[in-house]
Amino acid sequence: MAEPSYSGGGAPAPHRRAAPSRSGARTASTTPIRIVFLGGLGEIGRNCMAIEQGDGDARQILLIDCGLMFPGPEMRGIDLVLPDFSYLIEHADKLVGLVATHGHEDHIGGISYLLRDASFPIYGSALTLGLARNRIEEAGLLDKTELVAVADGARIRIGLFDVEFVAVTHSVPHAHAIIVHTPQGAIVHSGDYKLDLTPVDGRHTDLARFGELAKTSGIRLLMSDSTNAEEPGHAPSETSVGGVLRSLFAANRGRRVITASFASHLHRIQQIADAAIDSGRKVATLGLSMRKNVRLGIELGVLSIPESSLVDIEDIAAYEPGEICVISTGSQGEPMSALSLLARGENKWVKLTDTDTVILSSHAIPGNEMNVNQVIDGMLRAGADVVHSGVYDVHATGHAQADDIKTYLSVLQPEWYIPIHGEFRHLVANGRLGEVMGVPRDRILACEDGDVVELTDRGVARTGRVPAGYLYVDGIVGDVGSGVLRDRRVLSEEGVVVVVVTVDTQTGKVLTGPEIITRGWVYAPEAEALLDEACDRVAQTVEASLANGVKDVEALELDVRRVAQKFVNERTRRRPMIVPVVMEA
């Protein structure tokens, strides 16, 4: 692909920084390192990449993250979207492990699906592994892996790979950046991060370790989160949300408060619980994943919520509205989530009334805006007050914004830079920030899913492509392809017309029909004349084909489809799916 331009029109030329001199500079090596991007570049989600070291039979593959993506509105009926695993399955015997940077679904949600075809250990923080374990256990695949917990700052061997785990701040606790120490120098994978100077748990992004590495052996290649690269300034601290929540709880005394957040956002859950308890409320969780994650957080010491303040959701009717706070899943408006059921009046435990205030302590993932808006409308119709990030600062992003990224780059000073995690415009914006901070333009690569790059003594260069399309999940893996989605789109937009006719190919006669069955094209009881005309047109065509000696059923079906499609388009200017059914007597 063509290299994008990172410089802004009319902007002054950025300062060009020479590669720093380092006391621990690496020696020349003939061992190349390959990086294969399988997801997360050019999209939000499906974050997955492989790092390869060694040649021939000695080659080994280390996977960093394996996430999923939530389907867009054009992906009708699809539950989840995964990376294309064909490359990993083909080389499954080379896979020595997977490093999970943190516990969000777009980074760990695909692991259980890959484990169906491969077996490998998983490394990450105890919380990250606890969140991943839930899905793996549900899939019955715990016997296909080993979960190895690592502490902040740990440096371990995974096959040929020398891997270091560096603490970073994100919207899920205990996230890590990954340093892979290789013969070609240090490769840093930022994971998802922000530079929160006042984090809820006091655990900061370890910029000191990055600075130490930059000033000694140096950072050969940095791959860094781009999600908020277009957003100016610094990302607000997570603790800023706590004050807003406390004021909202105080303003809603006497009313039941229902909050919604990601079930993995334990820092947010902690702040909601603190605000609720301080206002004299009990806390109940709504949604299976919320209940599981709160219990996991308490067990690991990540959450501090007294048992005396927790009540079961089925018991909340015993309390006055002003004595209860419900923390629910479904902040993204997922159709079958607890919050969506609540908005439709179908939740088993909670029914909205005019004494409820709902706080959506989240921001819609791109593509989910319509679902979230529908949920908000449903709750308002039920009489509840709704508070969201558009009216109050009840959410703080977990991703670095432009000034955070520039600060990060000033500390790490990479020789080469590849923006990752984000839509292509985010990657380009991040690349421009790299150029502003002194990374030479020819050392910044804007890659996409499927790209293979190689790190050698000469630098970083693209060397090929691997399959990196979408793997759609609709019930089970791999049963839906682009053709099926195309058919679903036609059915939803134009409808279907089924034309059934029975023939005797020996005598060349039409025995019964044609009969037309339609859904979504025209309403049959109101269009009898149109349907009769269509039947006549099909009958004439079939009889003419039989008279010309056509006896093959498939050839007759092609004739039926052609004439029916032409008739429908001429008379209605629509293009429904035409399904011809020709049966032999």
C-alpha positions in Angstrom: 0.0 0.0 0.0 1.1 3.6 -0.5 2.7 5.4 2.4 0.4 8.1 3.8 1.7 11.6 4.3 1.9 12.4 8.0 2.9 16.1 7.7 0.2 18.7 8.0 -0.2 21.3 5.2 1.8 24.4 5.9 3.2 23.1 9.2 6.9 23.7 10.0 9.2 20.8 9.3 9.6 18.8 12.5 12.9 18.4 14.3 14.8 15.4 13.1 16.4 13.5 15.9 19.4 11.3 15.2 19.4 7.8 16.7 20.7 8.3 20.3 24.0 6.9 21.3 23.6 4.2 24.0 26.1 2.5 26.2 24.3 -0.8 25.8 23.9 -0.7 22.0 23.0 -4.0 20.4 25.5 -5.8 18.2 24.8 -6.7 14.6 22.6 -9.8 14.2 21.6 -11.9 11.3 18.4 -13.1 13.0 15.4 -11.2 11.7 12.2 -10.8 13.7 8.9 -11.0 11.9 5.7 -9.3 13.1 2.4 -10.5 11.6 -0.6 -8.2 12.1 -3.8 -10.3 12.3 -6.3 -7.7 13.6 -6.8 -4.3 15.2 -5.2 -2.2 12.5 -7.8 -0.2 10.5 -10.6 -1.1 12.9 -11.7 -0.9 16.6 -11.3 -4.4 18.0 -9.9 -7.8 16.9 -6.5 -6.8 18.4 -4.1 -9.7 17.6 -0.5 -9.9 16.4 2.2 -12.5 16.2 5.9 -12.0 16.8 8.2 -14.7 15.2 11.8 -15.5 16.0 14.1 -18.3 14.6 14.4 -19.9 11.2 13.0 -23.2 9.7 12.1 -25.9 12.2 13.4 -23.7 15.0 11.0 -20.9 14.3 8.6 -20.0 17.2 5.6 -17.7 17.4 4.5 -15.6 20.3 1.0 -14.2 20.1 0.1 -10.8 21.7 -3.6 -10.6 22.4 -6.4 -12.3 20.6 -9.6 -10.2 20.7 -13.0 -9.9 19.1 -14.9 -7.1 17.5 -18.6 -6.3 17.9 -20.5 -6.5 14.6 -21.6 -3.4 12.8 -25.2 -2.8 11.7 -24.5 -4.2 8.2 -23.5 -7.6 9.7 -27.0 -8.8 10.2 -27.4 -11.7 12.6 -23.7 -11.8 13.5 -22.8 -12.2 17.2 -19.1 -11.6 17.1 -16.3 -11.0 14.6 -12.9 -12.7 15.1 -9.5 -12.5 13.4 -8.8 -15.0 10.6 -7.0 -17.8 12.5 -6.0 -19.7 9.3 -2.3 -18.5 9.6 -2.1 -19.4 13.2 -3.8 -22.8 12.7 -1.4 -23.6 9.9 1.5 -22.9 12.2 0.0 -24.1 15.4 3.0 -26.3 16.2 5.2 -23.1 16.3 2.9 -21.3 18.8 4.7 -21.2 22.2 2.4 -18.9 24.1 0.0 -15.9 24.2 0.6 -12.7 26.1 -2.6 -10.9 27.1 -2.0 -7.2 27.7 -5.3 -6.7 29.6 -8.8 -8.1 30.2 -11.0 -6.3 27.6 -12.9 -8.4 25.1 -11.3 -6.7 22.1 -8.0 -8.2 23.4 -8.9 -11.5 25.0 -12.4 -12.4 23.7 -11.1 -14.5 20.8 -8.8 -16.7 22.8 -11.4 -19.4 23.5 -12.2 -19.7 19.8 -8.5 -20.1 18.9 -8.1 -22.8 21.6 -10.5 -25.0 19.6 -7.7 -25.5 17.0 -4.5 -24.9 19.0 -3.1 -25.4 22.4 -0.8 -22.8 24.1 -0.2 -21.2 27.6 -1.5 -17.8 28.3 0.5 -15.1 30.3 -0.9 -12.0 31.9 -1.8 -10.4 35.2 -4.0 -12.4 37.6 -7.0 -10.2 36.9 -6.5 -10.4 33.1 -6.3 -14.2 33.3 -9.3 -14.3 35.6 -11.4 -12.4 33.0 -10.1 -14.6 30.2 -10.8 -17.8 32.2 -14.5 -17.1 32.3 -14.9 -17.5 28.5 -12.4 -20.3 28.2 -14.2 -22.2 31.0 -17.6 -21.6 29.4 -16.2 -23.2 26.2 -14.9 -26.2 28.1 -11.3 -25.6 26.9 -9.3 -25.1 30.1 -7.5 -28.3 29.4 -6.1 -26.8 26.2 -4.1 -24.1 28.0 -2.2 -23.2 31.1 -2.8 -19.8 32.8 0.4 -18.2 34.0 0.1 -15.1 36.2 2.8 -12.5 36.1 3.5 -9.5 38.3 4.3 -5.9 37.3 7.9 -5.7 36.1 8.3 -9.5 35.6 10.7 -10.6 32.9 10.3 -14.2 31.8 11.3 -16.6 29.0 8.6 -17.9 26.7 10.4 -20.3 24.4 12.9 -18.2 22.5 11.3 -15.0 23.6 12.5 -12.8 26.5 9.4 -11.0 27.6 8.9 -8.2 30.1 5.6 -6.9 31.6 5.4 -3.2 32.3 2.6 -1.6 34.3 0.3 0.8 32.4 -2.9 2.6 33.4 -6.0 1.7 31.5 -9.8 1.5 32.1 -9.4 -2.1 33.3 -7.0 -2.6 36.2 -3.6 -4.4 36.0 -3.0 -3.8 32.3 0.5 -4.2 30.8 2.7 -3.0 28.0 5.0 -5.7 26.7 8.7 -5.5 25.9 10.1 -8.3 23.8 13.9 -8.3 24.1 15.2 -9.7 20.8 18.5 -10.0 18.9 17.3 -7.1 16.9 16.7 -4.9 20.0 13.8 -4.1 22.2 10.3 -4.2 20.7 7.7 -2.4 22.8 3.9 -3.1 22.4 2.1 -0.4 24.4 -1.1 -2.3 24.9 -4.0 0.0 25.6 -2.9 2.8 28.0 -3.4 6.3 29.3 -1.2 8.5 31.4 -3.4 8.8 34.5 -1.5 10.8 37.1 -4.1 10.1 39.8 -5.3 6.5 39.1 -7.9 5.0 41.4 -5.6 2.3 42.7 -2.4 4.4 42.7 -0.8 2.2 40.0 0.8 4.4 37.4 2.1 3.8 33.9 5.8 2.9 34.5 7.4 5.6 32.4 10.6 5.3 34.5 11.2 1.8 33.1 10.6 2.9 29.6 13.0 5.9 30.1 15.6 3.6 31.5 15.4 1.3 28.5 15.4 4.2 26.1 18.6 5.6 27.6 20.5 2.3 27.8 20.0 -0.3 25.1 17.3 1.8 23.3 13.9 0.9 21.8 14.3 -0.4 18.3 10.6 -0.5 17.5 7.5 0.9 19.3 4.0 -0.2 18.4 1.5 2.1 20.2 -2.2 2.5 20.8 -3.8 5.0 18.4 -7.5 5.0 19.5 -7.6 8.6 20.7 -4.7 10.0 18.6 -7.1 12.5 17.0 -8.3 13.8 20.3 -6.3 16.9 21.5 -5.0 17.4 25.0 -4.6 14.9 27.8 -7.0 12.1 28.8 -8.9 13.0 32.0 -8.1 11.0 35.1 -10.4 8.2 36.1 -10.8 9.8 39.5 -12.5 12.8 38.0 -15.5 10.6 37.3 -15.8 9.8 41.0 -16.7 13.4 42.0 -19.3 13.6 39.3 -20.9 10.3 40.5 -21.0 11.5 44.1 -22.8 14.7 43.1 -25.3 12.8 41.1 -26.0 10.4 43.9 -26.5 13.3 46.2 -28.9 15.0 43.7 -31.0 11.8 43.5 -31.6 11.1 47.1 -34.9 9.2 47.5 -34.6 7.8 44.0 -33.3 4.4 42.9 -30.1 4.8 41.0 -29.2 2.3 38.2 -25.8 2.6 36.7 -24.3 0.9 33.6 -20.7 0.3 32.8 -18.4 -2.3 31.2 -18.3 -5.3 33.6 -14.5 -5.2 33.3 -14.2 -1.6 34.3 -13.5 -2.4 37.9 -12.1 1.1 38.7 -15.4 2.6 37.6 -17.4 0.0 39.5 -15.3 0.8 42.6 -16.1 4.5 42.3 -19.8 3.8 41.7 -19.9 1.5 44.8 -18.1 4.2 46.9 -20.6 6.9 45.9 -23.5 4.6 46.6 -22.3 3.4 50.0 -21.4 7.0 51.0 -25.0 8.0 50.2 -26.4 5.2 52.4 -27.3 2.7 49.6 -26.9 -1.0 49.2 -25.3 -2.2 46.0 -26.8 -5.0 43.7 -25.3 -6.3 40.5 -27.4 -6.9 37.4 -26.1 -9.2 34.6 -24.1 -12.4 34.8 -20.7 -10.9 33.7 -21.1 -8.0 36.2 -21.8 -10.4 39.1 -18.8 -12.7 38.1 -16.4 -9.8 37.7 -17.3 -8.1 40.9 -16.7 -11.3 42.8 -13.4 -11.8 40.9 -12.3 -8.3 41.7 -13.2 -8.7 45.4 -11.3 -12.1 45.6 -8.2 -10.5 44.0 -8.3 -7.4 46.1 -8.9 -5.2 43.1 -12.3 -4.2 44.5 -13.1 -3.1 48.0 -16.8 -3.4 48.7 -17.9 -4.6 52.1 -20.1 -7.7 52.0 -22.6 -5.9 54.2 -23.2 -3.4 51.4 -23.9 -6.0 48.7 -27.4 -7.5 48.2 -28.7 -9.9 45.7 -30.7 -8.4 42.8 -33.7 -10.5 43.7 -33.9 -8.9 47.1 -34.0 -5.2 46.1 -37.8 -5.0 46.3 -37.4 -5.1 50.1 -35.7 -1.7 50.1 -36.9 1.8 49.5 -35.8 3.3 46.1 -33.4 5.7 47.8 -31.6 2.8 49.5 -30.5 0.9 46.4 -27.9 1.3 43.7 -27.9 -1.3 40.8 -24.8 -1.7 38.8 -25.7 -3.3 35.4 -24.1 -4.6 32.3 -25.2 -3.5 28.8 -23.8 0.0 28.5 -23.3 -0.6 24.8 -26.9 -1.4 24.1 -26.3 -5.1 23.3 -29.8 -6.5 22.3 -30.0 -9.2 25.0 -28.0 -7.4 27.7 -29.5 -6.7 31.1 -29.8 -2.9 30.3 -31.6 -3.5 27.0 -34.0 -5.9 28.6 -34.6 -3.3 31.3 -35.3 -0.6 28.7 -37.9 -3.0 27.0 -39.6 -3.8 30.3 -38.4 -7.4 30.0 -35.9 -7.6 32.8 -36.8 -10.3 35.4 -35.6 -8.4 38.4 -35.9 -4.7 37.8 -38.8 -2.7 36.3 -38.2 1.0 35.6 -40.5 3.6 37.1 -40.5 7.4 37.4 -38.6 7.0 40.7 -35.5 5.7 38.9 -32.4 7.5 37.6 -30.2 5.6 35.2 -26.6 6.7 34.8 -24.8 5.4 31.7 -21.2 5.6 32.9 -19.7 4.8 29.5 -19.3 6.0 26.0 -20.7 4.2 23.0 -18.1 2.2 21.0 -18.1 3.5 17.3 -20.9 1.6 15.6 -23.0 1.1 18.8 -24.5 4.6 18.9 -27.9 3.5 17.5 -28.3 0.7 20.0 -27.4 2.9 22.9 -29.8 5.6 21.7 -32.6 3.0 21.5 -31.9 1.9 25.0 -32.0 5.5 26.3 -35.3 6.1 24.5 -36.8 3.0 26.0 -35.8 4.0 29.5 -37.2 7.5 29.1 -40.5 6.1 27.8 -40.6 4.0 31.0 -40.5 7.3 33.0 -36.9 7.1 34.2 -34.4 10.0 34.2 -31.3 9.1 32.1 -27.8 10.6 32.6 -25.1 9.9 30.0 -21.7 11.3 29.0 -23.4 13.8 26.6 -24.8 15.8 29.5 -22.5 15.0 32.5 -18.8 13.9 32.7 -19.7 10.4 33.9 -17.1 8.7 31.7 -13.4 9.1 31.2 -11.6 7.4 28.4 -9.0 4.7 29.0 -6.9 5.6 26.0 -4.1 8.2 25.6 -5.0 11.4 23.8 -2.6 13.4 21.5 -0.6 15.1 24.3 -0.3 11.8 26.2 1.0 10.1 23.1 3.6 12.8 22.6 4.7 12.5 26.2 5.0 8.8 25.7 7.1 9.2 22.6 9.3 11.7 24.3 10.2 9.2 26.9 10.5 6.1 24.7 12.3 7.7 21.8 11.9 4.7 19.4 14.0 4.3 16.3 11.1 2.9 14.4 7.4 3.5 15.0 4.2 1.5 14.0 0.9 2.9 15.2 -1.6 0.1 16.1 -5.1 -0.3 17.6 -7.5 1.9 15.7 -9.2 2.8 12.5 -6.8 3.8 9.7 -7.4 7.5 10.3 -6.3 7.0 13.9 -3.2 5.2 12.8 -2.3 8.1 10.4 -2.9 10.7 13.2 -0.7 8.7 15.5 2.0 8.5 12.8 1.9 12.3 12.5 2.4 12.6 16.2 5.4 10.4 15.9 6.8 12.7 13.2 6.2 15.8 15.4 8.2 14.1 18.2 11.2 13.5 16.0 10.7 10.1 14.5 11.9 10.4 10.9 9.0 10.0 8.4 10.7 7.1 6.7 10.8 5.2 10.0 7.0 5.4 10.6 5.0 2.6 9.0 1.2 2.7 8.6 0.3 -1.0 8.5 -3.0 -2.8 8.1 -4.4 -6.2 9.0 -2.5 -8.9 7.1 0.7 -7.0 6.8 3.9 -8.8 7.7 6.9 -6.7 8.6 10.5 -7.8 9.3 13.0 -6.2 11.7 16.6 -6.7 10.5 19.9 -4.9 10.9 18.8 -2.6 8.1 15.6 -1.6 9.8 11.8 -2.4 9.5 10.2 -3.2 6.2 7.1 -4.9 4.9 7.8 -8.4 3.5 4.4 -9.9 2.6 0.8 -10.5 3.5 -1.2 -13.3 5.3 -4.9 -13.9 5.4 -6.6 -11.4 7.7 -10.2 -11.3 6.8 -13.2 -11.4 9.2 -14.3 -14.7 10.8 -18.0 -14.3 11.6 -19.6 -16.0 14.6 -23.3 -16.7 14.4 -24.0 -19.4 16.9 -20.8 -21.3 16.0 -17.6 -20.3 14.3 -17.1 -20.3 10.6 -20.7 -21.0 9.5 -21.2 -17.5 8.0 -19.3 -16.0 5.1 -19.5 -12.8 3.1 -22.0 -14.4 0.7 -24.4 -15.2 3.6 -24.2 -11.6 4.8 -24.9 -10.4 1.3 -28.0 -12.6 1.1 -29.1 -11.3 4.5 -28.7 -7.7 3.4 -30.8 -8.4 0.3 -33.5 -10.1 2.3 -33.7 -7.3 4.8 -33.8 -4.5 2.3 -35.6 -6.0 -0.7 -37.4 -9.2 0.4 -37.6 -12.6 -1.3 -39.7 -14.1 -4.1 -39.9 -17.9 -4.4 -41.2 -19.2 -7.8 -42.3 -22.8 -7.7 -43.2 -24.8 -10.9 -43.6 -28.5 -11.6 -42.8 -29.8 -15.1 -42.7 -33.1 -17.0 -39.5 -32.9 -19.0 -40.4 -35.9 -21.0 -43.6 -34.5 -22.4 -42.4 -30.8 -22.2 -45.5 -29.8 -20.2 -46.0 -27.5 -17.2 -48.0 -29.7 -14.8 -48.6 -27.3 -11.8 -47.9 -23.6 -11.2 -46.1 -21.4 -11.4 -46.8 -20.4 -7.8 -45.2 -17.3 -6.3 -44.6 -17.0 -2.6 -43.2 -13.6 -1.5 -42.0 -12.1 1.8 -40.9 -8.4 1.9 -41.5 -7.7 -1.8 -45.2 -7.0 -2.0 -48.1 -7.9 0.3 -49.8 -10.8 -1.6 -53.5 -10.1 -0.7 -53.1 -6.6 -2.1 -51.2 -7.5 -5.2 -53.0 -10.4 -6.8 -53.1 -8.9 -10.3 -49.3 -8.3 -10.2 -48.6 -11.8 -9.0 -50.9 -13.3 -11.6 -49.1 -11.4 -14.3 -45.8 -12.6 -12.9 -47.0 -16.2 -13.0 -48.1 -15.9 -16.6 -44.7 -14.4 -17.6 -42.9 -17.3 -15.9 -45.2 -19.9 -17.4 -44.6 -18.6 -20.9 -40.9 -18.7 -20.5 -40.8 -22.3 -19.1 -43.1 -23.6 -21.8 -41.0 -22.0 -24.5 -37.8 -23.5 -23.0 -39.4 -27.0 -22.8 -40.6 -26.6 -26.4 -37.0 -25.8 -27.4 -35.9 -29.1 -25.9 -34.5 -27.8 -22.6 -34.8 -30.7 -20.1 -32.1 -29.8 -17.5 -33.7 -28.6 -14.3 -30.9 -26.2 -13.4 -31.2 -24.6 -16.9 -34.9 -24.2 -16.4 -34.3 -22.6 -13.0 -31.9 -20.1 -14.6 -34.6 -19.2 -17.1 -37.2 -18.8 -14.2 -34.8 -16.6 -12.2 -34.0 -14.4 -15.3 -37.6 -13.8 -16.3 -38.8 -13.2 -12.7 -36.0 -10.8 -11.9 -36.6 -8.8 -15.1 -40.4 -8.7 -14.4 -40.0 -7.6 -10.8 -37.5 -4.9 -11.7 -39.5 -3.6 -14.6 -42.8 -3.4 -12.6 -41.6 -2.4 -9.1 -38.0 -1.1 -9.5 -37.0 -3.5 -6.7 -34.4 -6.2 -6.5 -35.6 -8.9 -4.1 -33.9 -12.3 -3.9 -35.3 -14.6 -6.5 -35.4 -18.3 -5.5 -36.6 -20.5 -8.4 -37.8 -24.0 -7.6 -38.3 -26.3 -10.6 -39.5 -29.8 -9.7 -39.8 -32.8 -12.0 -42.9 -34.9 -11.9 
